[in-house]
C-alpha cells in the first residue's frame, strides 16, 4: 500500500526517477523479507495545481528534473508560487525538489509559510510529518543532494540516535496536527502508525492500522496491521491475520515470510518451511510475471 503522504518512494511526484533495469534470466533469487515493507513515504497528497499556469509550471519543472536541472526546476516552481501563493500543489512540489536537493530545513520553512496562510491544512502538516519521518529513517549520517543519497561516517552514535528520535517525535506531532485538522486523512494516519511503531507505541500503531483497514480494505494496510500486531507481542492474532492475508493473496511474499517466522516461533517447523519456500518462490518469480 503506497502511503498517501510523504516522500522517498519510487513514486516521487516531481523528481525524475531512474528506470529499473529489467531482470535477466540469470537473476539470483533473494531471501524474502521477514516483515512487511515499511510503507513507502511518498509525496502523494498534493492537490492538483489550481490554474493552467501552475499546471504548466509543474510540468516544466518535472521536465527539468528529468534532465537533472535542479536549479531550473526550483526557479520555475518558485516563480510560479510567487504568482499563486495559495497553490499548495506548487508549494509541495517545490518543497520536494528542495528536500531532494539537500535543503531540507528550507523546504520545511516553505511548508510552514503555507501553514501561516492556512494553519488547518492537513496536507501541509502531513507533508511536514513526512519530511521529518524520512529524516529519522535516513538517520543523521545520510545526506541527499541532487536526488542522490550519500552516507558519511558516523562520529557520535549516541548524538545521532537522539537526533533521529527528535525527528521522529517531530513527525509524530505533525501527523497529530494533520489529524486534528482532518480526522480521516489517510496519509496522516499511516504516517502516525509508522511513527508509533518506531517509538514503541505498538498499541497505538495497531489501533491506527485497524482504522486504515476499515476505511480502505487495502491488503497492504492489512499486512501492516498484522506486522503491528506481531510487534505488540500478540502472536496468536498476528498468525490469524497473516494466514487470512495469504489465503486472500497467495503470492504475497512478504506476508508469507513473516508467517514463516511466526511458525518458527511456535515450533511449527514444517509449516514454516512450506511458507518460506512459497515466499521465496513468489518473490523470485514476481519480477518475471506480467499482470
C-alpha positions, 0 to 999 in steps of 0.5 A: 500500500503506497502511503498517501503522504510523504516522500522517498518512494519510487513514486516521487511526484516531481523528481525524475526517477531512474528506470529499473533495469529489467531482470535477466534470466540469470537473476539470483533469487533473494531471501524474502523479507521477514516483515512487511515493507515499511510503507513507502513515504511518498509525496502523494497528497498534493492537490492538483495545481489550481490554474493552467499556469501552475499546471504548466509550471509543474510540468516544466519543472518535472521536465527539468528534473528529468534532465537533472536541472535542479536549479531550473526546476526550483526557479520555475516552481518558485516563480510560479508560487510567487504568482499563486501563493495559495497553490499548495500543489506548487508549494509541495512540489517545490518543497520536494525538489528542495528536500531532494536537493539537500535543503531540507530545513528550507523546504520545511520553512516553505511548508510552514509559510503555507501553514501561516496562510492556512494553519488547518491544512492537513496536507501541509502538516502531513507533508511536514510529518513526512519530511521529518519521518524520512529524516529519522529513517535516513538517520543523521549520517545520510545526506541527499543532494541532487536526488542522490543519497550519500552516507558519511561516517558516523562520529557520535552514535549516541548524538545521532540516535537522539537526533533521529528520535527528535525527528521522529517525535517531530513527525509524530506531532505533525501527523497529530496536527494533520489529524486534528485538522482532518480526522480521516486523512489517510496519509496522516494516519499511516504516517502516525502508525509508522511513527508509533511503531518506531517509538514503541507505541505498538498499541497505538500503531495497531489501533491506527492500522485497524482504522486504515483497514476499515476505511480502505480494505487495502491488503497492504494496510492489512499486512501492516496491521498484522506486522503491528500486531506481531510487534505488540507481542500478540502472536496468536492474532498476528498468525490469524491475520497473516494466514487470512492475508495469504489465503486472500493473496497467495503470492504475497511474499512478504506476508508469507515470510513473516508467517514463516517466522511466526511458525518458527516461533511456535515450533511449527517447523514444517509449516514454516518451511512450506511458507518460506519456500512459497515466499521465496518462490513468489518473490523470485518469480514476481519480477518475471510475471506480467499482470 
